[in-house]
Amino acid sequence: MLKHSIPLSEIASTHAEIRQTLPEEEEIVAMGRVFQALSDPTRCKIILTLINHELCVTDLSDILGVSISGISHHLRGLRDNRIVKTRRDGNTIYYSVDDAHVGNLFQEVMYHLDHVEHNLPDHPGNR
């Protein structure tokens, strides 16, 4: 078996170039917080419900079968990470996804899961 040797200086140069393509550390930390906020199944259900509907805590509690305090706790984490936003109407606060990116992110995850489940190839042009 032939081994190709690449000079160490070229490898280090390539590593440096790749490192330059990474986002700033603050952005990576923020990404981690968003993914952590999305890692709970109840929060995923809340987001999936709010993608197409603006709802209050009571509505979400009834729909998802989770206590009002549980829904409120999850919404606080989602709101703190700007995944959901609020609108007040009198004494009622309504929740919805913060923007279309949230819905798009969940749609991409669903596509990914479908591909994994059905062993589908990647889309042309990806990678």
N, C-alpha and C positions, 0 to 999 in steps of 0.2 A: 504494500500500500504506500503510495507516494504522499508525502506530507508537503503541503505548500507552506512556506514560511513567509510571513508578512513582517516587515521590519516593525519593531516596537514603536518607533516614532510615528509610523502611519496609523497604527492602532490607537495610540494616544491622541493623534490629531482627529481621527474619526470620532472617538469618544467625546472629545471637546466640542466637535461640531454638533453631535447629537445633543449634548448637554445644553448647548445654546438654543435648541429648539423647544426646550421645556419652558412652561410658564414660570413666572416668578413664584417664589415660595409662598407668599401670601395668597396667591390665587389657588395654589395646590391645596393649601390648608382650607380655604373656603370651599373648594370642591369636595374635600373630605367631609366637611360639616353638612353639606347638602346631601351627599350619599348616605351619611349616617342618619340624617333626618328621614330619608326615604327607606331605611332598612327595616322598618317595622310594618308587618302586614296590615295592622289596623290603619296606619297612616296611608298605606297604599290604597286601601279601600276608600278612605276619606277623599284622597286626591282623585281616584277614578270616578267617584260620585260627583265631585265638584268640577270636573272637566266640562261637563255639559249643563250643570245646574248651580245656581246660586242658592245656598241654603243656610238656615240658622242652626245653632247647636242642637236644638230640640228636634228639628227635622233629621239631622244626621244621626242623632241618637236613636230615633224611631226606625230609620231605614237600616242602620247597621247593627242594631241590637246591642249597643254599647252605652254604658251609663253617661249621663250628661257630663259628670265630672271627668270621666275618661276621655270623652270627645274633646272637652275643653283643654285638657292636658295635652293631647296630641296636636290640636290646632295651635296652641301656643308655640310648640316646637316648629311647626310648619310655618307659622307667621314670622317667627324670629329668623328663619332662614329665607324669607321672602318667597316661599313656595305658594302660599295662599295670601290673599289680601282680604280686607274687610270693607263693608259699607254699612253705615248706620242708617236705620229708618225708624225714628222715634226711639223706643227702648230696645228694639231688636237689632242685633248685629248679624249681617249676612256675610257668608264666606264664599269665595270663588278662587280658582287658581289665579296666581299672580299675572301670568301672561301665557301666550300660546306655546312658549318653549317648554313649559311643564307638560302640557298635553302631548307635544311632539316627543319629548323624552320618554313618556310612558308608552306611546305608540311604538317607538323604536325598540323598547324593551319587549313589548308583546311580539313584534316581528322577530326579534332575536330568539325568544322562547319558542316560537313556532318553527323557526329554522332548526333549532337544536332538537326539538321533539320529533320532527319529521326528517331529520338528517338532510336538510336541503342545502344546496351549495350557496356560497356567498353571491351577492349581486355582482354583475359585471361592472368593472370600474372601481370596485372597492379594493382597498389595500394598496 
